[in-house]
Amino acid sequence: MDTIITCTVNGLVLSAIYILVALGFSLQLSIMGIFNFAHGAIYMIGAYITYGLSVGLGLNPWVSLLLSVILVGAFGLFVERFCFRPFQSKITRMIVMAIALILILQTAVEVTLGGVTRALPAFVPGILRVGFISVDAERVLTFCIGAVLLVAMTYLIQRTQIGQQMLAVAQDAEGAALQGIDTHRTAAIATVIACATAALSGSLMATIFSMNPFMGDNILLKAIQVTILSGIGSIGGILAGGLIMGLLNAFLPVLTEASIGELITILIVILILLIRPKGLFGYELF
């Protein structure tokens, strides 16, 4: 029973992070039409900025987290304006720019701080006990923040004007522009949201797991898997895809070796796509 409870909690925590990261990744894919392979590196940078502010400069951890989200969100404006917008009609060059960003960000961290594995101190240390159940307080915090942000993001996209504009651009960018929607502004807002949520997710995960310059590589793979599994163009489907991936990645390593668990996860995604090429809720990628 303890193992089941622990795996379930871990699965929900992983699901919350996967959903947040994949949601930002999917927004950029839907609106800008690009697989932003630098998304994982931005996730990593957010964790390191929080670490530098809280551990290096001694700022309050919550203030450090907020500043990291703001700074990385602002960096998203730079990325959209100078790295992606000039090559919006040239997908190959946009991908090259994304790969260049990965190399620049990872190398900058490795050169300045080294490749040593570090740990970000917990925002809420301690253990929560409810009856016979004991849960790491940091994991509960991560899940709660992820759940609140997921609700907020869903409301933003489905109920606000800018959210409706994002959906319109994602469905038909040319038609949205003819209706007076500023597609560049919409893409910039989507990139800011994507980078800010990636920074938040990276910082939260760095308190649970170790952090290193290449920590974004794995989360990028998960974001791609969740996005494709959910269905390209489906924002709501990210919830189902994230839950599936999170629970699989929590339970499989307990039942088998970690590497075999990763293989099984990938095979399950492939099997679902063979049965339903559109993904769970989206449209066909090819």
C-alpha positions in Angstrom: 0.0 0.0 0.0 2.8 2.4 0.9 4.4 1.7 -2.5 1.2 2.4 -4.3 0.6 5.6 -2.5 4.2 6.8 -3.1 4.0 5.9 -6.8 0.6 7.7 -7.1 1.9 10.9 -5.5 5.1 10.8 -7.6 2.9 10.2 -10.7 0.7 13.2 -9.9 3.8 15.4 -9.3 5.4 14.3 -12.6 2.1 14.7 -14.4 1.7 18.3 -13.1 5.3 19.2 -14.4 4.8 17.3 -17.7 1.5 19.1 -18.3 3.0 22.6 -17.6 6.1 22.0 -19.7 4.1 20.4 -22.5 1.5 23.1 -22.5 4.1 25.8 -23.2 5.8 23.6 -25.8 2.4 22.9 -27.4 1.5 26.6 -27.5 4.6 27.4 -29.4 4.1 24.5 -31.8 0.4 25.4 -32.4 0.9 29.1 -32.8 4.4 29.4 -34.3 4.5 26.0 -36.1 7.9 25.0 -34.6 9.2 22.2 -32.4 11.1 24.5 -30.0 13.9 22.1 -29.0 15.3 24.8 -26.7 12.3 24.5 -24.4 14.2 22.0 -22.2 17.2 24.2 -22.0 15.0 27.1 -20.9 13.5 24.8 -18.2 17.1 24.2 -17.0 18.0 27.9 -17.0 15.0 28.7 -14.8 16.2 26.2 -12.2 19.7 27.6 -12.2 18.6 31.2 -11.9 16.5 30.3 -8.9 19.5 28.5 -7.5 21.8 31.4 -8.1 19.5 33.9 -6.5 18.5 31.8 -3.5 21.8 30.0 -2.7 24.3 32.3 -4.4 22.9 35.7 -3.4 20.9 34.5 -0.3 17.5 35.9 -1.4 14.3 34.4 -0.1 13.6 31.2 -2.0 10.1 32.4 -3.0 11.4 35.8 -4.2 14.1 33.9 -6.1 11.5 31.7 -7.8 9.3 34.7 -8.7 12.3 36.6 -10.2 13.4 33.5 -12.1 9.9 33.2 -13.7 9.9 37.0 -14.6 13.4 36.9 -16.0 13.0 33.8 -18.1 9.6 35.1 -19.3 11.3 38.3 -20.4 13.9 36.2 -22.1 11.0 34.6 -24.0 10.3 38.0 -25.6 13.9 38.1 -26.9 13.7 34.5 -28.2 10.5 35.1 -30.1 11.5 38.5 -31.5 15.1 37.9 -32.5 15.5 34.1 -32.8 12.2 32.9 -34.3 10.2 35.7 -35.8 12.8 36.6 -38.5 12.7 33.0 -39.7 8.9 32.3 -39.2 8.4 31.1 -42.8 11.7 29.1 -42.7 11.1 26.1 -40.4 14.6 24.6 -40.9 16.2 27.8 -39.8 14.0 28.1 -36.8 15.0 24.6 -35.7 18.7 25.5 -36.2 18.1 28.6 -34.0 16.5 26.4 -31.4 19.5 24.0 -31.4 21.9 26.9 -31.2 20.0 28.2 -28.1 20.4 24.8 -26.5 24.2 24.8 -27.1 24.6 28.4 -25.9 22.5 28.0 -22.7 24.0 24.6 -21.7 27.6 25.7 -22.5 27.1 29.0 -20.6 26.0 27.1 -17.5 28.6 24.4 -17.8 31.5 27.0 -18.2 30.3 29.3 -15.5 29.1 26.8 -12.9 30.6 23.5 -14.0 28.8 20.3 -14.8 28.5 19.3 -11.1 25.2 18.0 -10.0 23.5 20.4 -7.6 20.3 20.5 -5.5 18.0 23.4 -4.9 16.8 23.7 -1.3 13.2 22.8 -0.7 10.7 25.7 -0.6 8.6 23.7 2.0 10.8 21.2 3.8 9.4 18.4 5.9 7.0 15.5 5.7 3.2 15.6 5.7 1.5 12.8 7.5 -2.2 12.0 7.2 -3.0 8.8 9.1 -0.6 6.1 7.9 0.3 8.1 4.8 3.6 10.1 4.7 4.3 12.4 1.8 7.1 14.8 1.1 5.7 18.3 1.5 7.7 19.6 -1.5 6.0 17.1 -3.8 2.6 18.1 -2.5 3.5 21.8 -3.1 4.7 21.0 -6.6 1.4 19.2 -7.4 -0.7 22.0 -6.0 1.1 24.8 -7.8 1.0 22.7 -11.0 -2.8 22.1 -10.6 -3.5 25.8 -9.9 -1.5 27.0 -12.9 -3.1 24.4 -15.1 -6.6 25.7 -14.1 -5.4 29.3 -14.7 -3.9 28.4 -18.1 -7.0 26.6 -19.2 -9.1 29.7 -18.1 -6.7 32.0 -19.9 -6.9 30.1 -23.2 -10.6 29.3 -23.2 -12.2 32.3 -21.5 -10.1 35.4 -22.3 -9.6 37.5 -25.4 -5.9 36.8 -25.7 -6.6 33.1 -25.3 -9.2 33.1 -28.0 -6.7 34.9 -30.2 -4.2 32.2 -29.5 -6.7 29.5 -30.5 -7.5 31.5 -33.7 -3.9 31.8 -34.7 -3.3 28.1 -34.0 -6.2 27.1 -36.2 -5.5 29.5 -39.1 -2.8 32.2 -38.7 -3.5 33.8 -42.1 -7.3 34.0 -41.4 -6.6 35.4 -37.9 -4.4 38.1 -39.3 -7.1 39.0 -41.8 -9.5 39.4 -38.9 -7.2 42.0 -37.3 -5.3 39.8 -34.8 -1.7 40.7 -34.3 -0.1 37.3 -34.9 3.4 38.5 -33.8 2.0 39.8 -30.5 0.1 36.6 -30.0 3.2 34.5 -30.7 5.3 36.7 -28.3 2.7 36.2 -25.5 2.6 32.5 -26.1 6.5 32.3 -25.9 6.5 34.4 -22.7 4.0 32.0 -21.1 5.9 29.0 -22.3 9.2 30.2 -21.0 7.8 31.4 -17.6 6.0 28.0 -17.0 9.2 26.2 -18.0 11.2 28.2 -15.5 8.7 27.5 -12.8 8.6 23.8 -13.6 12.4 23.5 -13.7 12.7 25.3 -10.3 10.1 23.1 -8.6 11.7 19.9 -10.0 15.2 20.9 -9.0 14.0 20.8 -5.3 12.9 17.2 -5.8 15.6 15.8 -8.2 19.1 16.9 -8.9 19.9 19.7 -11.3 22.7 19.8 -14.0 23.2 21.6 -17.3 21.6 18.8 -19.2 18.5 18.3 -17.0 16.3 19.8 -19.7 17.0 17.0 -22.2 14.8 14.5 -20.5 11.9 16.9 -19.9 12.0 18.0 -23.5 11.6 14.3 -24.6 8.6 14.0 -22.2 7.1 17.3 -23.5 7.3 16.0 -27.1 5.8 12.6 -26.1 2.9 14.3 -24.2 2.2 16.7 -27.0 2.2 14.1 -29.7 0.2 11.6 -27.6 -2.3 14.3 -26.7 -2.6 15.3 -30.4 -1.0 18.2 -32.2 -3.2 21.3 -31.8 -5.0 20.0 -28.7 -4.4 22.1 -25.6 -7.1 20.3 -23.5 -5.7 16.9 -24.5 -2.4 17.8 -22.7 -4.1 17.1 -19.4 -4.9 13.5 -20.4 -1.5 12.9 -22.0 0.4 14.4 -19.1 -1.5 12.2 -16.6 -0.8 9.1 -18.6 2.9 9.9 -19.0 3.3 10.9 -15.3 1.7 7.7 -13.9 3.6 5.5 -16.4 6.9 7.1 -15.4 6.1 6.7 -11.7 4.9 3.1 -11.7 7.0 1.4 -14.4 10.5 2.0 -12.7 9.1 0.2 -9.6 7.8 -2.7 -11.6 10.9 -3.0 -13.8 14.3 -1.4 -14.5 14.3 2.3 -15.3 15.6 1.8 -18.9 13.0 -0.9 -19.6 10.4 1.4 -18.1 11.4 4.2 -20.5 11.2 1.7 -23.5 7.8 0.5 -22.4 6.6 4.1 -22.2 7.8 4.9 -25.7 6.2 1.7 -27.0 2.9 2.6 -25.5 3.0 6.0 -27.1 3.8 4.4 -30.5 1.0 1.9 -30.0 -1.6 4.6 -29.3 -0.4 6.6 -32.3 -0.7 3.5 -34.5 -4.3 3.0 -33.4 -5.1 6.7 -33.4 -2.7 8.7 -35.6 -4.4 12.0 -34.5 -3.3 11.4 -30.9 -6.0 11.4 -28.2 -7.6 14.7 -29.1 -5.7 16.4 -31.9 -5.2 16.2 -35.6 -2.7 14.2 -37.6 0.9 15.4 -37.6 1.6 14.1 -41.1 
